[in-house]
Amino acid sequence: MTQIEIEARLATKEDLPSIMEIENLCFKAPWKEEDILHEIYENEFASVWVVELFDPNTKQKVVAGYSDYWRTFDSASIVQIAIHPSLQGRQLGSFLMDEIYNDCYAKKVRTITLEVRKSNQKAINFYKKHGFVQLLTKPNYYSNGEDALYMSLEVK
């Protein structure tokens, strides 16, 4: 049995088609290409990562998911994190979350925060599994009027 290799790395413009596919499949209000490129190349606070699979049988690398988080001083905020729907349930999201956490730890970040749609129970459960706690609800946070849960994780 051949083992598929998993790697996390900083995103480049070559990853844009894969990121956009994931973005459009996973989010109700997906970002545009120029938004993602801005995050990769222009936003000095952003760290955009991809999780990539390499199958030695096919000799192919596939971007399975991505994340974007902003770091300012000793705090960070996860802006986006998503795994391609066909690859969810394989611990790739946890792998990516661990990479974010380790990167934040190395950069002396003390707190990671995020907002998540109140209706997105799957994501809420994922964040709770990784130690995030709900601090408050942000009413009418999203463009459709949906509330967001504001969650936080202490980096130790």
N, C-alpha and C positions, 0 to 999 in steps of 0.2 A: 504494500500500500504506500503510495507516494504522499508525502506531507506537503500541503500548500504553505508557502512562506507568507508571513504578514509583516508589513513594515509601515511605520508612520514617518512622514517627512513633510517639509514645508512645500506648499503648493507653488506651482508655476503656471504661466499662461497656457502651457501645453495641457494642463489638467482641466482647462475651462470647459470643454465639451462634456466631460464626465461630471464635473461639478454642476453644470447647468441642468443636466439630465436628472441628477439627484435632487437638486433644488426644486425643479418643476414637479417631480413626483412626490416630494415629501411636504411641501409647504403650501398653505392656503393662499399666501401672498408672496410668491417667489420673487427673489431679487432678479435684477437684469444683469446681463453680462458685464456692463460697465461698472455696476456696483461691486461685483466680485473682483474685477481687475483693480478697482480702486483699493479694495481691501488688501490685495496681494502686493501691489506696488506703491501705493501712495499714502495709505494710512499708517503713519509711523507707530501707532499704538496697537495695530492688528497683527495677529499671528494666525495665518491660515494654513491648516494642516490637512493632508489627505492620508487616508489609510489605504494601502495598496496591497493587493494579493498577487503573488507570483506562483503560477502553477508550472512546476518543472516538466510535466508531461507535455503541455502545449507551448511552453517557453513564452508565455504571455503574462504581462502585468496588467492588472485591472484596478482602477480606482473604485473602491467599494464604498467610500464615504468621505466626509470632510467635516472640518470644524473651523470656526472663526472665533477667536476671543480677543478682547482688547485688554491690555495691561496698562494701568496708570499707577505709578508709584508702587504701593504694596497691596494693590487690589487688582482683580481681573473680573471681566464680565464675559460670559459665554454668549455670543451673539447668534451663532448658528451651530448646530451639530446634527448630522444626518447620515444615515446609512441607506444605501440603495435598497428599496423594498424587497427585491428578490434575494438579498443577502442578509436581511435582518434575522435575528434569533440565533446568530452564530458567534455571539460575544464580541463582534467587531466594534460595536458602540462602546463596550466596556474597555476594549483595548485602546480606543481613541481617547476616552475619558481619562484613562490612566496616563496616557501620554501628556494630555493637557495638565493634569495634576502634577506630574513629575517636572514638566517644563516650568510650571508656576513655582513649584518648590525650589527649583534651582535658581529662579530669578527672585527669590525671597518674597513672593506674593503671600500675603497672610489670609486673604479671603477671596473666594470665587463666588460670584453671584450670577443669576440669570432670571429671565422672565419666561414663563411658559403659559400657553393658553389653558384656562381653567378646565376646558373640555377635553384636553389631551391627557387622559388618564394613563395611557401607555408611557408617555414621556415623564409624567410626574412620578410614576412608579420607578422608572429607570433612574431618575435623579435621586429619589429617596434611597434606592439600593446603593447608590454611591455616596451616601452620607449627607446629601443636601436636606435642609429643613426649610419649611415655609415660614417666612417672616411676616408677610402681609399680602393682601390682595390689592391690585391696582385696578380700580374700576375703569371700564371703557378704554382699556389700554390699546387694543387693536383697532384697525380702521373699520371693522364691522361692528364695533361696540362691545366686543367680548372682553371680559375681565382677564387679567394676567395674575398668576401667582408669582410673587417675588421670592426666590429661594436663595439660600446661602450655604456655603461650605467653608469651614475653617481649614486652612492648610497647616498641617503640623509636621 
